[in-house]
Amino acid sequence: MSRAKIQKKSMFIDMTAMSDVTVLLLTFFMLTASFVKKEPVQVVTPASVSEIKIPETDILSILVDPTGKIFMSLDKQTDMAAVLEAMGEEYGLKFTPEEIKKFSLFQTFGVPMKNMKSFLALSGEQQDRLLKEQGIPCDSLDNQFKQWVRNARVVNRDLRIAIKADQNTPYAVIKKIMNSLQDLKENRYNLITSLKSDSEE
């Protein structure tokens, strides 16, 4: 007796629901993602056990690399533009609307004021390359760092100061920054650190 043949049927799986879920997940991750600012130097922050988060807005960030170069950033373009104009008046420099607009789009800045106009005239790649070599002066003869902080505070009274320094940055550099802030009566600021793991304790 011959075996009955089972008729093979082609299987069809409707993928519409899965593609809908994929699009929803993709949209969710795109809308909830927070973008990291491009920084001119790589900084490895020291570890700590503190889990306090700094606010999302009205932040004046101070970035210090291992060699002691200082960079700054503000989170609002209007603040960036106003601070540059104030610094220009203080140092006798007149910036064009195009230069102010270009500066306001920077994510991080850090060049001496005497080089600012020539820096703004460079292309994006040249600026990135030059920025790593410069830094805002913070010495006793020319403390432009203090002037930037003071003008930023005048422009936006609600600013919170956050210092992000490399774990290998010399203590003398950090002390100089803190002394400059104390001279401006800025005694409250956040130190950005990475979270210490159990193995490090």
C-alpha positions, 0 to 999 in steps of 0.5 A: 500500500503506497504512503499518502503524500502530504501536500506541502504548503508555502508558509507566509508570515506577516511582518507588518507588525514587526516592522511597526514595532521596529519603527516605533523603537527606532523613533523612541531611541532617537527622541530620548537620546542625548548627544555628547558635545564634541570636545577638543581633547580626551579627558579621563575623569577621576572616579567617585561615589557621588551620583548627583546629576548636574542640570541639563540647561544653564551650564558653564562647562570648564574642561581641563586636559592633562597638560593643564589647557583650559576650554569652556562651553555654554549650552545656549547660543544666545549666551555664547554670542553675548559673552563674545561681544562682552569680551570683545569690548573688554579687549578692544575687539570688534566682531562682525555678525558673521563672526559672532554667529560662527562663535555661537555655534561652537560646542567648545572654545579655548583660544586667547583673545588676541587669536580669536579673530584669526581663529574664527576665520579658519575652516572647521578642520583647521579650528579643531586642529588649532584648538587642541594646541591653545587653551584659555590663559589662566595665569597671574599676568593674563587671566582671561579665564576669569574674564570669560567666567565673569562675563558669562555670569553677567549674561546669565545669572542662572549659570551653574559651573561644572569642572571636568578635569582629567585625573592626571591634570596637575593639582596646581592647575585645578587650584589656579582655576578654583582660586580664579572662581573664588576671586569672582565669589563663585564658591559653588561648582560641580566637579564632573567625575565617573562613577567608582565601581565596586572593584575600585573601592 
